[in-house]
Amino acid sequence: MKNLLKGENLGLFLLSLLLFSQLDFAWWVYPVLILAPDLGMIGYLRSPRVGSFTYNLTHHKGLASLLYIAGMLYSVDALALAGVIMIGHSSIDRVFGYGLKFSDSFQHTHLGWMGRQRAART
């Protein structure tokens, strides 16, 4: 199951590249912006509860899809770009095992515990 989910997310990452190629932006824009959704981690400076909210907001594929669709429907390239970047980033994150966060700890994700927390809990 784990490999199936990784394959699905790799496919979504590749889809984000295809969708990006349909937008009117230079290719260098994608690699420059691909880490932008991680700015959602700034909320962790306030607290794990705020951090999990801001992180999950910037890594939510449903929101990313809505941004992309709205951008395409209303011809707002920046919205479509934001959606594509969020989809690509979130998908590749999940390939590498980074999931949406619970509010108790950055290491507690919907995919399980990360790092040392994982080793301590298994």
C-alpha positions as CSV (number, residue, x, y, z in Angstrom):
1,M,0.0,0.0,0.0
2,K,2.8,2.4,0.9
3,N,4.4,2.0,-2.6
4,L,1.0,2.5,-4.2
5,L,0.5,5.8,-2.4
6,K,4.0,6.9,-3.3
7,G,3.4,6.1,-6.9
8,E,0.1,8.0,-6.9
9,N,1.8,11.0,-5.4
10,L,4.6,10.8,-7.9
11,G,2.0,10.8,-10.7
12,L,0.4,13.9,-9.2
13,F,3.8,15.6,-9.1
14,L,4.3,14.8,-12.8
15,L,0.8,16.1,-13.4
16,S,1.8,19.4,-11.8
17,L,4.7,19.6,-14.2
18,L,2.3,19.0,-17.1
19,L,-0.2,21.6,-15.8
20,F,2.7,24.1,-15.3
21,S,3.8,23.6,-18.9
22,Q,0.3,24.8,-20.0
23,L,0.8,28.1,-18.1
24,D,2.6,31.1,-19.5
25,F,5.6,31.2,-17.2
26,A,9.3,30.6,-17.8
27,W,10.5,27.1,-16.7
28,W,12.8,28.5,-14.0
29,V,9.7,29.7,-12.1
30,Y,8.7,26.2,-11.1
31,P,12.0,25.2,-9.3
32,V,12.2,28.6,-7.7
33,L,8.7,28.4,-6.2
34,I,8.5,24.7,-5.5
35,L,9.5,25.1,-1.8
36,A,7.2,28.1,-1.2
37,P,4.5,26.1,0.5
38,D,7.0,25.3,3.3
39,L,6.6,28.9,4.4
40,G,3.5,27.5,6.2
41,M,6.0,26.2,8.8
42,I,6.4,29.7,10.0
43,G,3.3,29.2,12.1
44,Y,5.3,26.8,14.3
45,L,7.1,29.9,15.7
46,R,3.9,30.7,17.5
47,S,2.8,27.2,18.6
48,P,2.3,23.6,17.3
49,R,-1.4,24.3,16.9
50,V,-0.9,27.4,14.8
51,G,1.9,25.8,12.9
52,S,-0.1,22.7,12.0
53,F,-2.9,24.9,10.7
54,T,-0.7,27.0,8.5
55,Y,1.4,24.1,7.3
56,N,-1.7,22.0,6.5
57,L,-3.3,25.0,4.7
58,T,-0.3,25.4,2.4
59,H,-0.1,21.6,1.8
60,H,-3.8,20.9,1.2
61,K,-4.3,19.4,-2.3
62,G,-8.0,20.3,-2.2
63,L,-7.2,23.9,-1.8
64,A,-4.5,23.6,-4.4
65,S,-7.0,22.2,-6.9
66,L,-9.5,25.0,-6.2
67,L,-6.8,27.6,-6.7
68,Y,-5.8,26.0,-10.0
69,I,-9.4,25.7,-11.2
70,A,-10.2,29.3,-10.2
71,G,-7.1,30.6,-11.9
72,M,-8.0,28.8,-15.1
73,L,-11.7,29.7,-15.0
74,Y,-11.1,33.4,-14.3
75,S,-7.8,33.7,-16.3
76,V,-5.8,34.6,-13.2
77,D,-2.4,33.0,-14.0
78,A,-1.0,33.7,-10.5
79,L,-3.8,31.6,-8.9
80,A,-3.3,28.8,-11.3
81,L,0.4,28.9,-10.6
82,A,-0.1,28.8,-6.9
83,G,-2.4,25.8,-7.3
84,V,0.1,23.9,-9.5
85,I,3.0,24.7,-7.1
86,M,1.0,23.5,-4.1
87,I,0.0,20.3,-5.9
88,G,3.5,19.6,-7.0
89,H,5.1,20.4,-3.6
90,S,2.5,18.5,-1.5
91,S,2.8,15.4,-3.8
92,I,6.5,15.2,-3.7
93,D,6.4,15.8,0.1
94,R,4.2,12.7,0.4
95,V,6.5,10.7,-1.8
96,F,9.2,11.4,0.8
97,G,7.0,10.6,3.7
98,Y,6.0,14.1,4.9
99,G,2.4,14.3,5.7
100,L,-0.2,16.7,7.0
101,K,0.5,17.6,10.6
102,F,-1.4,17.0,13.8
103,S,-1.5,19.8,16.3
104,D,0.6,18.1,19.0
105,S,3.9,17.9,17.2
106,F,5.6,18.7,13.8
107,Q,6.7,15.1,13.7
108,H,3.2,13.7,14.1
109,T,1.7,13.4,10.6
110,H,-1.2,11.6,8.9
111,L,1.4,9.2,7.6
112,G,2.7,8.4,11.0
113,W,5.6,9.7,13.1
114,M,8.7,11.1,11.4
115,G,12.4,10.9,12.4
116,R,13.4,10.0,16.0
117,Q,9.7,10.0,17.1
118,R,9.1,7.1,14.6
119,A,12.0,5.1,16.0
120,A,10.9,5.7,19.6
121,R,7.3,4.6,18.9
122,T,8.1,1.4,17.0
